[in-house]
Amino acid sequence: MRKETLLATLGCHPQDHSGVVNTPVYRGSTILFPDLASFEAADNGTTQEPIYGRYGTRTTTELEQTIAKLEGADHAIITSSGLSAIVIALNAFLKTGDHILMVDTTYGSTRRYCDVELKRFGVETTYYDPAIGQGIEALIRPNTKIIYLESPGSLTMEMQDVPAITKVAKAKSILTMGDNTWGAHLYYDPYALGMDISITSATKYICGHSDVVMGVITCHKQHYPHLLRSYKNTGACASPDAAYLAHRGLRTMAVRLKQHQQNALEVADWLSRRPEVEAVLYPALPGAPGHELWKRDFTGACGLFSFALKQKAPQAALAAMLDNLELFGMGYSWGGYESLITPVNLRNSRTAYKFPHEGTLLRLHIGLEHTADLIRDLEAGLVRLGNAA
């Protein structure tokens, strides 16, 4: 079945729930066992059947099974946030004395975890240029345990040659894991490109309505016991109510993402022709950086991209543009129905390569509003920017 059909059908068991189409919200801390044998056999560390509320209920496990099948994995683990999913995945395979290769364009909170917590625990991180490809081999050490990828990169949208990197990693028996939030389990197949573990912030398009915080890890069976151990020892569980909302969000994700992509392409194309704009960083846009890799590795795009102005905007001019936007809100996260804009500060977040644009960088999430209205709002903002500069 196509993924659109899977999104509409996976995890539907009305015969088990008195005919109710959606799995109900099973709230609970205590889960009772029918006998001593099942009680003693329950927590053997290899399965995630509901045995205690912190490990999930049926609402949670059915969402996990749905996402695993959607991404072509054997297992999925639902966590309390995208960051907790990243932390659990890294902790599952690292120990004191290990070394990790981390893409320089990774999500900022991932970078902070490596620089602060992993460093405290005696794990060394080397950041690498996202364009390194098979050249990653030169950075591998005897104690390198993980190569971490994110394509496109956070904030600046660089595409990576993922198959080239995973090929080197497999030859060296090094684990690869990566962030698949931009691809949303729908437009990108990390396992077909050779990756071992996929991580997603379900806060974004899976939930899709800016009202849930959640993370997802998917994997094949050989890595599941390690990830499950790390998850259970961390206690970063998602609530049954959040799992219910995420499963509901999956039902409409395919149609929402199509509209996000269409809207983003229209706005990105308009921005590419504006005299104030030096570069539009949206891999799905023809002519944009990384477009050829995007065409090879992705089947679609979401609504998130950035653009660089030709000049460094003075603070007062930037405020004149952003403070008076009507439809674009300023706030963290993305992937909801609404459009967002945030200024980007790359200070101290790029150490392995130099970002090529000096002008002010702005990140957009293009929501589900009509593009004519979004363009009108941005155009008025750019006029205010120019008048105040």
C-alpha positions in Angstrom: 0.0 0.0 0.0 1.0 3.6 -0.6 1.9 5.7 2.4 -1.2 7.8 2.1 -3.3 4.6 2.5 -1.2 3.5 5.4 -1.8 6.8 7.2 -5.5 6.3 6.8 -5.7 2.7 7.9 -2.9 1.7 10.2 -3.8 1.3 13.8 -7.5 1.1 13.2 -9.1 -1.7 15.2 -12.8 -0.8 15.7 -13.7 -4.4 16.4 -11.5 -4.2 19.6 -13.2 -1.0 20.8 -16.9 -1.4 20.5 -16.8 -0.2 16.9 -15.0 3.1 17.7 -12.8 3.9 14.7 -9.9 5.5 16.7 -8.1 3.8 19.5 -9.4 5.4 22.7 -7.2 7.1 25.2 -6.1 4.5 27.7 -5.0 6.5 30.8 -3.4 4.6 33.6 -0.4 4.1 35.8 -1.3 0.7 37.2 -1.9 -2.2 34.8 -3.1 -5.4 36.3 -1.8 -8.9 35.4 -4.1 -11.9 35.3 -1.7 -14.2 37.2 1.8 -14.6 38.8 3.3 -16.2 35.7 2.4 -13.2 33.4 3.5 -10.7 36.1 6.9 -12.3 36.4 7.4 -12.7 32.7 6.3 -9.2 31.8 9.3 -7.0 32.2 12.0 -9.1 30.4 13.5 -6.0 28.7 12.8 -7.1 25.1 9.2 -6.0 24.5 7.2 -2.9 25.2 3.8 -4.4 26.0 1.9 -2.3 28.5 3.0 -3.3 32.0 3.2 0.1 33.7 1.9 3.5 32.7 5.4 5.0 32.3 6.1 2.5 29.6 2.9 3.3 27.7 -0.6 2.0 27.3 -2.4 0.6 24.4 -2.9 4.1 23.0 0.9 4.5 22.9 1.8 1.0 21.5 -0.7 1.3 18.6 0.9 4.6 17.6 4.3 3.0 17.8 3.2 0.2 15.6 1.7 2.6 13.1 4.8 4.7 12.8 7.1 1.7 12.5 5.2 0.3 9.6 4.9 3.7 8.0 8.7 4.1 8.0 9.5 0.5 7.1 11.1 -0.2 10.5 10.6 -3.1 12.9 10.0 -1.0 16.0 9.2 2.5 17.1 9.5 4.1 20.5 7.4 7.2 21.5 9.1 9.6 23.8 8.2 12.9 25.5 9.9 15.2 23.0 12.1 15.3 20.0 15.1 16.1 22.1 14.4 13.2 24.5 14.3 10.9 21.5 17.7 12.1 20.4 19.2 11.8 23.9 17.8 8.3 24.4 19.1 7.1 21.0 22.6 8.5 21.7 22.8 7.2 25.2 21.8 3.7 24.1 25.0 3.2 22.2 27.6 5.5 23.8 29.9 5.1 26.8 32.9 6.9 28.4 35.8 7.0 25.9 33.7 6.8 22.8 33.7 9.3 19.9 30.8 10.6 17.8 30.8 12.4 14.4 28.1 15.0 14.4 26.9 17.0 11.4 27.8 20.7 11.9 24.2 21.7 10.9 22.5 19.6 13.6 19.6 20.9 15.7 20.9 23.3 18.3 19.7 21.3 21.3 21.5 18.2 19.9 24.7 20.2 19.8 24.3 21.5 23.3 23.7 17.9 24.6 27.0 16.8 22.9 29.0 19.8 24.1 27.7 19.7 27.7 26.3 16.4 28.8 28.2 13.9 26.6 31.4 15.8 27.2 30.8 15.5 31.0 30.4 11.8 30.5 33.7 11.5 28.7 32.3 11.2 25.1 34.1 13.3 22.5 32.2 14.9 19.6 33.7 16.0 16.3 31.6 18.2 14.0 31.8 17.6 10.3 30.9 19.6 7.2 27.5 18.5 5.9 28.9 18.3 2.4 31.7 15.9 3.3 30.2 12.8 1.7 32.5 9.8 1.6 35.2 12.1 2.9 33.8 11.2 6.3 36.2 8.3 6.4 39.1 10.6 7.2 37.5 11.6 10.4 36.7 8.2 11.7 38.8 7.0 14.7 39.1 3.6 16.3 36.7 4.7 19.0 34.1 6.3 16.7 30.7 4.7 17.5 28.1 6.9 15.8 27.8 9.1 12.8 24.8 11.4 13.2 23.1 13.0 10.1 20.5 15.6 9.5 19.4 16.3 5.9 18.4 19.0 5.3 20.3 20.7 8.1 18.7 22.7 10.8 18.2 26.4 10.1 20.4 26.5 7.0 19.0 23.5 5.0 22.1 21.9 3.7 21.5 18.5 2.0 23.8 15.6 2.8 24.9 12.8 0.6 23.5 10.2 3.0 24.2 7.0 1.0 27.8 8.0 0.6 28.2 8.5 4.4 26.2 5.3 5.4 28.3 3.2 3.0 31.5 4.3 4.7 29.9 3.7 8.1 28.8 0.2 7.3 32.2 -0.7 6.0 33.6 0.4 9.4 30.8 -1.1 11.5 29.8 2.3 12.7 26.2 3.0 13.6 24.4 5.8 11.7 21.4 7.7 13.0 19.7 10.8 11.8 16.9 13.4 12.2 13.9 12.7 9.9 11.7 15.5 11.1 11.8 17.5 7.9 10.8 14.3 5.9 8.1 13.4 8.5 8.2 9.7 7.8 6.4 10.4 4.5 8.8 12.0 2.0 12.1 10.4 3.0 13.2 6.8 3.6 16.3 6.7 5.8 16.5 2.9 5.7 16.6 2.8 1.9 19.6 5.2 2.2 21.5 3.0 4.6 20.7 4.6 7.9 20.4 2.4 11.1 18.1 4.6 13.3 15.7 7.3 12.5 14.6 10.1 14.9 11.7 12.5 14.5 10.2 15.3 16.5 6.5 14.2 16.3 5.8 17.7 17.7 6.0 18.9 14.1 3.9 17.4 11.2 2.8 14.1 12.9 0.8 16.1 15.4 0.4 19.1 13.1 -1.6 21.4 15.3 0.9 23.0 17.6 -0.6 21.4 20.7 1.6 18.4 21.4 5.3 17.8 22.3 6.5 14.3 21.3 9.5 12.4 19.9 9.8 9.1 17.9 12.7 6.7 17.4 12.4 3.9 14.8 14.8 1.1 14.2 15.2 -2.5 13.1 15.1 -5.4 15.5 18.9 -5.7 16.2 19.0 -2.2 17.7 15.7 -2.3 19.6 16.9 -3.9 22.9 19.5 -1.2 23.3 17.0 1.6 22.6 14.3 0.1 24.8 16.8 -0.2 27.7 17.8 3.4 27.3 14.2 4.5 27.0 13.0 2.6 30.1 16.0 3.9 32.2 15.3 7.5 31.1 11.6 7.6 31.9 10.9 10.1 29.1 7.4 8.8 28.2 4.7 10.5 26.3 1.2 10.7 27.8 -1.7 8.7 26.4 -3.5 11.9 25.5 -0.5 13.1 23.5 -0.3 9.7 21.7 -4.0 9.9 20.8 -3.6 13.4 19.3 -0.5 12.2 17.4 -2.4 9.2 15.9 -5.2 11.5 14.9 -2.7 13.9 13.3 -1.3 11.1 11.2 -4.6 10.6 9.5 -4.4 13.9 7.8 -0.7 14.4 7.5 -0.4 13.4 3.8 -2.9 16.0 2.7 -1.5 18.7 5.0 2.0 18.1 3.8 0.9 18.5 0.2 -0.5 21.9 1.0 2.5 22.9 3.1 4.8 22.0 0.2 2.7 23.8 -2.5 2.5 26.9 -0.3 6.2 26.9 0.5 7.2 26.5 -3.1 5.0 29.5 -4.1 6.4 31.7 -1.3 10.0 30.5 -1.9 9.8 31.3 -5.6 8.4 34.7 -4.9 11.2 35.4 -2.4 13.8 34.3 -4.9 12.8 37.2 -7.1 12.8 39.9 -4.4 15.7 42.4 -4.7 16.3 42.3 -0.9 17.0 38.5 -0.9 20.4 36.9 -1.7 19.5 33.3 -1.3 16.4 31.1 -0.7 17.5 27.9 1.2 14.7 25.5 0.2 16.0 22.3 -1.3 12.8 21.6 -3.1 13.0 24.9 -5.1 14.8 24.4 -8.5 18.1 26.1 -8.4 18.4 26.2 -4.6 21.4 24.7 -2.9 21.1 20.9 -2.6 18.2 20.6 -5.1 19.7 17.7 -7.0 20.3 15.7 -3.8 16.8 16.5 -2.7 15.4 15.2 -6.0 17.4 12.0 -5.6 16.5 11.2 -1.9 13.1 12.8 -1.2 9.7 12.4 -2.7 8.3 15.7 -1.4 9.0 18.6 0.9 7.5 20.3 3.9 6.9 23.9 4.7 10.2 24.8 6.5 13.0 26.8 4.8 15.2 29.8 5.3 16.3 32.8 3.3 19.2 35.2 3.5 19.0 38.9 2.9 21.7 40.7 0.9 22.4 43.0 3.9 22.8 42.6 7.6 19.6 44.3 8.8 19.9 46.8 11.7 18.0 45.7 14.8 15.5 48.5 14.5 14.8 47.7 10.8 14.4 44.0 11.6 11.9 44.9 14.4 10.0 47.1 12.0 9.6 44.1 9.6 8.8 41.4 12.2 6.9 43.2 14.9 4.1 44.2 12.5 3.5 41.1 10.5 -0.1 40.1 10.5 0.0 36.4 9.6 3.5 35.3 10.5 4.0 34.7 14.2 7.4 34.6 16.0 7.8 31.5 18.0 9.8 28.3 18.4 8.9 25.0 16.8 7.2 24.5 13.4 5.0 22.0 11.6 1.7 23.3 12.7 -1.1 24.8 10.6 0.2 28.4 11.1 3.0 30.3 9.5 6.0 31.4 11.5 9.1 33.5 11.1 12.2 33.7 13.3 15.5 35.5 12.9 18.4 33.1 12.9 21.6 33.6 14.9 24.3 31.2 13.9 26.9 32.5 16.3 28.9 29.5 17.8 26.7 27.0 16.0 28.9 26.4 12.9 32.5 25.2 13.6 33.3 22.7 10.8 32.5 24.9 7.9 31.6 28.6 7.2 28.0 29.5 6.2 28.4 31.4 2.9 25.9 34.3 3.5 26.6 37.4 5.6 23.2 39.0 5.4 20.4 38.5 8.0 19.0 35.0 7.9 15.3 34.4 8.5 13.6 31.0 8.9 10.0 30.5 7.7 7.5 27.9 8.3 4.8 28.2 5.7 1.4 27.2 7.0 -2.0 26.5 5.5 -3.0 30.1 4.9 -3.6 31.3 1.3 -0.3 32.2 -0.3 -1.5 35.4 -1.7 -2.1 36.6 1.9 1.2 35.3 3.1 3.1 37.0 0.3 1.2 40.3 0.9 2.3 40.1 4.6 5.9 39.4 3.7 6.0 42.1 1.1 4.7 44.7 3.5 7.3 43.6 6.0 10.2 43.8 3.5 9.0 47.4 2.6 9.1 48.3 6.3 12.6 46.8 6.6 13.8 48.8 3.7 12.3 52.1 4.9 13.7 51.6 8.4 17.2 50.5 7.3 
